[in-house]
Amino acid sequence: MSLLIAGSIATDHLMSFPGKFSDSLVVDQLDKLSVSFLVEDLEIRRGGCAANISFGLGNLGLRPILVGAVGEDFADYRAWLERHNVDCDSVHVSETRHTARFVCTNDSSMAQIASFYAGAMSESREIELKPIVDRVGEPEYVLIGPDDPEGMLRHTEECRSRGYRFVADPSQQLAFGEGPLIRQLIEGAHILFSNEYEASLIIQKTGWSREEVLDRVGTWVVTLGAAGVRIERKGEETVTIAAVPDVAAVEPTGVGDAFRAGFLAALTWGLDDTRAAQLGCLLAVHVVEQVGTQEYALSREGFLTRLEKTYGAEARADIEGHLSAFRP
């Protein structure tokens, strides 16, 4: 069984502003907004939601199939991902567009202002999943992350028609998509991922209540930042998993992607939702404590020690045997 991870592949340009954006915003003048912020540094890093998730899965010892569109400038990035156990053979390469770029500034309170250039990502709508499945085998899951909206729709509809279990992760597209698009992306998902703000957007834009969303998806996983993770299923009691404490937060970009990688890895190993959320939270910490979404390295004993300290010896015992690919 394989894991297909469809979504954005991008270069991240990350900047830090030492003050607070809110100090420079006048609420009743936002319709005339024209401000600039003098930043202290610039980091250029590899990113994109699908690439970040795939990197995390590769670091946990799996071999995810990356599905997305890039430009001819992708060669070095491809080599990096392949060194980290990511299958890039199904990535579409545009002949005319550059790989997508994410430009983001964080302030001292971890608020973000960001822009995204789609570039080659718009060609993801040209990708069909069946030839990929024919190459790698029946998928355990197809994660459909933020991408060209037409590409996301195509992948979602193909999953429904061919019976592939899919994970809906619309993420940043929720801000731009309207109700009909969001409803189509969510309907029938085995798992729906969102953060707490995105959960409110889903309810607002679809016109569905929380219960009506749960009627349409198998499991709704809502990340809550420092408050942990909420897991919901129709007719079942909500489960909340605590976040990892004592985090030395540096930069939040890509934290949700790492969580998704850990969660999916655990499910692929046959573990339950609680262990999946715990592994996701632990992997996410390794991102937030670095600058860049793919700059972390995992060591077996350090990872397991932190896991046991946070979630107990049973969690360690359940997960430890699956981490054979880790460095000593």
Secondary structure as a PSIPRED ss2 file (coil, helix, strand):
# PSIPRED VFORMAT (PSIPRED V4.0)

   1 M C   1.000  0.000  0.000
   2 S E   0.000  0.000  1.000
   3 L E   0.000  0.000  1.000
   4 L E   0.000  0.000  1.000
   5 I E   0.000  0.000  1.000
   6 A E   0.000  0.000  1.000
   7 G C   1.000  0.000  0.000
   8 S C   1.000  0.000  0.000
   9 I C   1.000  0.000  0.000
  10 A E   0.000  0.000  1.000
  11 T E   0.000  0.000  1.000
  12 D E   0.000  0.000  1.000
  13 H E   0.000  0.000  1.000
  14 L E   0.000  0.000  1.000
  15 M E   0.000  0.000  1.000
  16 S E   0.000  0.000  1.000
  17 F C   1.000  0.000  0.000
  18 P C   1.000  0.000  0.000
  19 G C   1.000  0.000  0.000
  20 K C   1.000  0.000  0.000
  21 F H   0.000  1.000  0.000
  22 S H   0.000  1.000  0.000
  23 D H   0.000  1.000  0.000
  24 S H   0.000  1.000  0.000
  25 L C   1.000  0.000  0.000
  26 V C   1.000  0.000  0.000
  27 V H   0.000  1.000  0.000
  28 D H   0.000  1.000  0.000
  29 Q H   0.000  1.000  0.000
  30 L H   0.000  1.000  0.000
  31 D H   0.000  1.000  0.000
  32 K H   0.000  1.000  0.000
  33 L C   1.000  0.000  0.000
  34 S C   1.000  0.000  0.000
  35 V C   1.000  0.000  0.000
  36 S C   1.000  0.000  0.000
  37 F C   1.000  0.000  0.000
  38 L C   1.000  0.000  0.000
  39 V C   1.000  0.000  0.000
  40 E C   1.000  0.000  0.000
  41 D E   0.000  0.000  1.000
  42 L E   0.000  0.000  1.000
  43 E E   0.000  0.000  1.000
  44 I E   0.000  0.000  1.000
  45 R E   0.000  0.000  1.000
  46 R E   0.000  0.000  1.000
  47 G E   0.000  0.000  1.000
  48 G C   1.000  0.000  0.000
  49 C H   0.000  1.000  0.000
  50 A H   0.000  1.000  0.000
  51 A H   0.000  1.000  0.000
  52 N H   0.000  1.000  0.000
  53 I H   0.000  1.000  0.000
  54 S H   0.000  1.000  0.000
  55 F H   0.000  1.000  0.000
  56 G H   0.000  1.000  0.000
  57 L H   0.000  1.000  0.000
  58 G H   0.000  1.000  0.000
  59 N H   0.000  1.000  0.000
  60 L C   1.000  0.000  0.000
  61 G C   1.000  0.000  0.000
  62 L C   1.000  0.000  0.000
  63 R C   1.000  0.000  0.000
  64 P C   1.000  0.000  0.000
  65 I E   0.000  0.000  1.000
  66 L E   0.000  0.000  1.000
  67 V E   0.000  0.000  1.000
  68 G C   1.000  0.000  0.000
  69 A E   0.000  0.000  1.000
  70 V E   0.000  0.000  1.000
  71 G C   1.000  0.000  0.000
  72 E H   0.000  1.000  0.000
  73 D H   0.000  1.000  0.000
  74 F H   0.000  1.000  0.000
  75 A H   0.000  1.000  0.000
  76 D H   0.000  1.000  0.000
  77 Y H   0.000  1.000  0.000
  78 R H   0.000  1.000  0.000
  79 A H   0.000  1.000  0.000
  80 W H   0.000  1.000  0.000
  81 L H   0.000  1.000  0.000
  82 E H   0.000  1.000  0.000
  83 R H   0.000  1.000  0.000
  84 H C   1.000  0.000  0.000
  85 N C   1.000  0.000  0.000
  86 V C   1.000  0.000  0.000
  87 D E   0.000  0.000  1.000
  88 C C   1.000  0.000  0.000
  89 D C   1.000  0.000  0.000
  90 S C   1.000  0.000  0.000
  91 V C   1.000  0.000  0.000
  92 H E   0.000  0.000  1.000
  93 V E   0.000  0.000  1.000
  94 S C   1.000  0.000  0.000
  95 E C   1.000  0.000  0.000
  96 T C   1.000  0.000  0.000
  97 R C   1.000  0.000  0.000
  98 H C   1.000  0.000  0.000
  99 T C   1.000  0.000  0.000
 100 A E   0.000  0.000  1.000
 101 R E   0.000  0.000  1.000
 102 F E   0.000  0.000  1.000
 103 V E   0.000  0.000  1.000
 104 C E   0.000  0.000  1.000
 105 T E   0.000  0.000  1.000
 106 N E   0.000  0.000  1.000
 107 D C   1.000  0.000  0.000
 108 S C   1.000  0.000  0.000
 109 S C   1.000  0.000  0.000
 110 M C   1.000  0.000  0.000
 111 A C   1.000  0.000  0.000
 112 Q E   0.000  0.000  1.000
 113 I E   0.000  0.000  1.000
 114 A E   0.000  0.000  1.000
 115 S E   0.000  0.000  1.000
 116 F E   0.000  0.000  1.000
 117 Y E   0.000  0.000  1.000
 118 A C   1.000  0.000  0.000
 119 G H   0.000  1.000  0.000
 120 A H   0.000  1.000  0.000
 121 M H   0.000  1.000  0.000
 122 S H   0.000  1.000  0.000
 123 E H   0.000  1.000  0.000
 124 S H   0.000  1.000  0.000
 125 R H   0.000  1.000  0.000
 126 E H   0.000  1.000  0.000
 127 I C   1.000  0.000  0.000
 128 E C   1.000  0.000  0.000
 129 L C   1.000  0.000  0.000
 130 K H   0.000  1.000  0.000
 131 P H   0.000  1.000  0.000
 132 I H   0.000  1.000  0.000
 133 V H   0.000  1.000  0.000
 134 D H   0.000  1.000  0.000
 135 R H   0.000  1.000  0.000
 136 V H   0.000  1.000  0.000
 137 G C   1.000  0.000  0.000
 138 E C   1.000  0.000  0.000
 139 P E   0.000  0.000  1.000
 140 E E   0.000  0.000  1.000
 141 Y E   0.000  0.000  1.000
 142 V E   0.000  0.000  1.000
 143 L E   0.000  0.000  1.000
 144 I E   0.000  0.000  1.000
 145 G C   1.000  0.000  0.000
 146 P C   1.000  0.000  0.000
 147 D C   1.000  0.000  0.000
 148 D C   1.000  0.000  0.000
 149 P H   0.000  1.000  0.000
 150 E H   0.000  1.000  0.000
 151 G H   0.000  1.000  0.000
 152 M H   0.000  1.000  0.000
 153 L H   0.000  1.000  0.000
 154 R H   0.000  1.000  0.000
 155 H H   0.000  1.000  0.000
 156 T H   0.000  1.000  0.000
 157 E H   0.000  1.000  0.000
 158 E H   0.000  1.000  0.000
 159 C H   0.000  1.000  0.000
 160 R H   0.000  1.000  0.000
 161 S H   0.000  1.000  0.000
 162 R H   0.000  1.000  0.000
 163 G C   1.000  0.000  0.000
 164 Y C   1.000  0.000  0.000
 165 R C   1.000  0.000  0.000
 166 F E   0.000  0.000  1.000
 167 V E   0.000  0.000  1.000
 168 A E   0.000  0.000  1.000
 169 D C   1.000  0.000  0.000
 170 P C   1.000  0.000  0.000
 171 S H   0.000  1.000  0.000
 172 Q H   0.000  1.000  0.000
 173 Q H   0.000  1.000  0.000
 174 L H   0.000  1.000  0.000
 175 A H   0.000  1.000  0.000
 176 F C   1.000  0.000  0.000
 177 G C   1.000  0.000  0.000
 178 E C   1.000  0.000  0.000
 179 G H   0.000  1.000  0.000
 180 P H   0.000  1.000  0.000
 181 L H   0.000  1.000  0.000
 182 I H   0.000  1.000  0.000
 183 R H   0.000  1.000  0.000
 184 Q H   0.000  1.000  0.000
 185 L H   0.000  1.000  0.000
 186 I H   0.000  1.000  0.000
 187 E C   1.000  0.000  0.000
 188 G C   1.000  0.000  0.000
 189 A C   1.000  0.000  0.000
 190 H C   1.000  0.000  0.000
 191 I E   0.000  0.000  1.000
 192 L E   0.000  0.000  1.000
 193 F E   0.000  0.000  1.000
 194 S E   0.000  0.000  1.000
 195 N E   0.000  0.000  1.000
 196 E H   0.000  1.000  0.000
 197 Y H   0.000  1.000  0.000
 198 E H   0.000  1.000  0.000
 199 A H   0.000  1.000  0.000
 200 S H   0.000  1.000  0.000
 201 L H   0.000  1.000  0.000
 202 I H   0.000  1.000  0.000
 203 I H   0.000  1.000  0.000
 204 Q H   0.000  1.000  0.000
 205 K H   0.000  1.000  0.000
 206 T H   0.000  1.000  0.000
 207 G C   1.000  0.000  0.000
 208 W C   1.000  0.000  0.000
 209 S C   1.000  0.000  0.000
 210 R H   0.000  1.000  0.000
 211 E H   0.000  1.000  0.000
 212 E H   0.000  1.000  0.000
 213 V H   0.000  1.000  0.000
 214 L H   0.000  1.000  0.000
 215 D H   0.000  1.000  0.000
 216 R H   0.000  1.000  0.000
 217 V C   1.000  0.000  0.000
 218 G C   1.000  0.000  0.000
 219 T E   0.000  0.000  1.000
 220 W E   0.000  0.000  1.000
 221 V E   0.000  0.000  1.000
 222 V E   0.000  0.000  1.000
 223 T E   0.000  0.000  1.000
 224 L C   1.000  0.000  0.000
 225 G H   0.000  1.000  0.000
 226 A H   0.000  1.000  0.000
 227 A H   0.000  1.000  0.000
 228 G C   1.000  0.000  0.000
 229 V E   0.000  0.000  1.000
 230 R E   0.000  0.000  1.000
 231 I E   0.000  0.000  1.000
 232 E E   0.000  0.000  1.000
 233 R C   1.000  0.000  0.000
 234 K C   1.000  0.000  0.000
 235 G C   1.000  0.000  0.000
 236 E C   1.000  0.000  0.000
 237 E C   1.000  0.000  0.000
 238 T C   1.000  0.000  0.000
 239 V E   0.000  0.000  1.000
 240 T E   0.000  0.000  1.000
 241 I E   0.000  0.000  1.000
 242 A C   1.000  0.000  0.000
 243 A C   1.000  0.000  0.000
 244 V C   1.000  0.000  0.000
 245 P C   1.000  0.000  0.000
 246 D C   1.000  0.000  0.000
 247 V C   1.000  0.000  0.000
 248 A C   1.000  0.000  0.000
 249 A C   1.000  0.000  0.000
 250 V C   1.000  0.000  0.000
 251 E C   1.000  0.000  0.000
 252 P C   1.000  0.000  0.000
 253 T C   1.000  0.000  0.000
 254 G C   1.000  0.000  0.000
 255 V H   0.000  1.000  0.000
 256 G H   0.000  1.000  0.000
 257 D H   0.000  1.000  0.000
 258 A H   0.000  1.000  0.000
 259 F H   0.000  1.000  0.000
 260 R H   0.000  1.000  0.000
 261 A H   0.000  1.000  0.000
 262 G H   0.000  1.000  0.000
 263 F H   0.000  1.000  0.000
 264 L H   0.000  1.000  0.000
 265 A H   0.000  1.000  0.000
 266 A H   0.000  1.000  0.000
 267 L H   0.000  1.000  0.000
 268 T H   0.000  1.000  0.000
 269 W C   1.000  0.000  0.000
 270 G C   1.000  0.000  0.000
 271 L C   1.000  0.000  0.000
 272 D C   1.000  0.000  0.000
 273 D H   0.000  1.000  0.000
 274 T H   0.000  1.000  0.000
 275 R H   0.000  1.000  0.000
 276 A H   0.000  1.000  0.000
 277 A H   0.000  1.000  0.000
 278 Q H   0.000  1.000  0.000
 279 L H   0.000  1.000  0.000
 280 G H   0.000  1.000  0.000
 281 C H   0.000  1.000  0.000
 282 L H   0.000  1.000  0.000
 283 L H   0.000  1.000  0.000
 284 A H   0.000  1.000  0.000
 285 V H   0.000  1.000  0.000
 286 H H   0.000  1.000  0.000
 287 V H   0.000  1.000  0.000
 288 V H   0.000  1.000  0.000
 289 E C   1.000  0.000  0.000
 290 Q C   1.000  0.000  0.000
 291 V C   1.000  0.000  0.000
 292 G C   1.000  0.000  0.000
 293 T C   1.000  0.000  0.000
 294 Q C   1.000  0.000  0.000
 295 E C   1.000  0.000  0.000
 296 Y C   1.000  0.000  0.000
 297 A C   1.000  0.000  0.000
 298 L C   1.000  0.000  0.000
 299 S E   0.000  0.000  1.000
 300 R H   0.000  1.000  0.000
 301 E H   0.000  1.000  0.000
 302 G H   0.000  1.000  0.000
 303 F H   0.000  1.000  0.000
 304 L H   0.000  1.000  0.000
 305 T H   0.000  1.000  0.000
 306 R H   0.000  1.000  0.000
 307 L H   0.000  1.000  0.000
 308 E H   0.000  1.000  0.000
 309 K H   0.000  1.000  0.000
 310 T H   0.000  1.000  0.000
 311 Y H   0.000  1.000  0.000
 312 G C   1.000  0.000  0.000
 313 A H   0.000  1.000  0.000
 314 E H   0.000  1.000  0.000
 315 A H   0.000  1.000  0.000
 316 R H   0.000  1.000  0.000
 317 A H   0.000  1.000  0.000
 318 D H   0.000  1.000  0.000
 319 I H   0.000  1.000  0.000
 320 E H   0.000  1.000  0.000
 321 G C   1.000  0.000  0.000
 322 H C   1.000  0.000  0.000
 323 L C   1.000  0.000  0.000
 324 S C   1.000  0.000  0.000
 325 A C   1.000  0.000  0.000
 326 F C   1.000  0.000  0.000
 327 R E   0.000  0.000  1.000
 328 P C   1.000  0.000  0.000
